[in-house]
Amino acid sequence: MMRHWWRNIAAPTLVRRLMVAQMLLLTALWTLATGFVINESGKDLNLLSTERIFDAVLAAADALADAPEQRQHVINMMDLAVRENYGTADDPMLSPSIVVQQRGREIYRSHGTPSELGTRKLNVVETFYAGDKRWRARSKQSASGTVLTMLAPADGVHIFITINSHGYYLLPLLISLPFLLLPTWLSIRLALRPWSQVAREVAARGPHNLRPLSYTAKHRELVGMVDNINTLMRQVDDSAVRERSFIADAAHELRTPLAAMQVNVEALHSQASDERQRQLLKGILSSGGRATRLVSQLLMLMRSDASAAGEAGAPVGLAQLLQDRMAALSGLASARQVELELHADTELYLHGQRESLISLVDNLVDNAIKYSPADGLVQVSLRREAGQAVLAVSDQGPGVAPALRERVLDRFFRDPNQTQSGSGLGLSIAQAVARQHGGSIALRDAGQGPGHGLLVEVRLPLAA
């Protein structure tokens, strides 16, 4: 169960891809916004060139030189005002710092300002390093020369390091992303509903349904895909029609020369006196018979494909059809000394093509007769089961190995252990007719184990 769960999670999906893309886009936008703020915060030249801040601090310190407590209070209020406008009053590491000296003695230093910051030159932007952080500062002296004020805004790199250390960058992402997943998933699912409708219609199509899609695409992204699918279906359908027509025409044209050849060879065989010539002519007759059978099966296959491509069906009585075909094949069974047996207690009606069902019955019974030994028994039964007609044909031949039962349903594939001649189309035609009528075909052992005959079971839905 865990492996199945993990396979579903790990399997790539378009919805997950779009969700990840949106999450990455949100992260990129947040990163750009944070970088912009950091970049703007790091542009200290604007603050350092603001003379009014310097003049206000210098004037307050000079005017209140005789009132230290009031002077301290006023400068502190100015410091808070500067921090609120150019940083944050709650975190001194992200805010500009103010250092005030009067008559060579320091009278004020902003909270959190490192001791390494001190005036070296007047009216020049200086760079200081305190630990692993960088500061840029400028100092200005009052007109009386008694007060010296230094402003030191936080550097951009300094701000970036502090933001990351306090979680100001990652924390909003970690909090917001989970709440965005469900709305994102819902929006993507709703947006992909037209795409899902096209996928469902394509999945519901059978292998012979090559009509254009009924879904009318209104969205620009789907119009091209639906048009291309319809174009491809038309091309495949045209190619299949040409292929079926060619095979049917070729098979039909071959029937006449093959029949003429059979008649001529039979005449020669009856008049030949040399035993060696009779054996050669017998081989030609056998090969001609196989060729005639192959041509007939190709015609059956093309008719079944044409019926599956859209010919209308009609109610067909399967029990009566079985009786007619068993009677028609009784001569072949007698020639091979095989007994035919039919069990059909009631009439069952199917909605389909009679000629296709004749091909189904003929191929199954003919195969059973061909592979049964002399004095063998071929049993054909028909019964109703859960709204289906179950047609079973069993013989007493060598059967088919379980590993090859799927392969023998393919066209032109034959069991390599079989000694009987054949084209490998009989079971393929039967399967094509069964699928055409919405049914299925299965092969199993007719007896208690391998080598005890083959049972072919066809299930077809009954007519309503």
Secondary structure, 3 states (H helix, E strand, C coil): CHHHHHHHHHCCCHHHHHHHHHHHHHHHHHHHHHHHHHHHHHCHHHHHCCHHHHHHHHHHHHHCCCCHHHHHHHHHHHHHHHHHHHCCCCCHHHCCEEEEEECCEEEEECCCCCCCCCCCCCCCCEEEEECCEEEEEEEEECCCCCEEEEEECECHHHHHHHHHHCCCCHHHHHHHHHHHHHHHHHHHHHHCHHHHHHHHHHHHCCCCCCCCCCCCCCCHHHHHHHHHHHHHHHHHHHHHHHHHHHHHHHHHHHHHHHHHHHHHHHHHHHHCCCHHHHHHHHHHHHHHHHHHHHHHHHHHHHHHHHHHCCCCCEEEEHHHHHHHHHHHHHHHHHHCCCEEEEEECCCCEEEECHHHHHHHHHHHHHHHHHHCCCCCEEEEEEEEECCEEEEEEECCCCCCCHHHCCHHHCCCCCCCCCCCCCCCCHHHHHHHHHHHCCCEEEEEECCCCCCCCEEEEEEEECCC
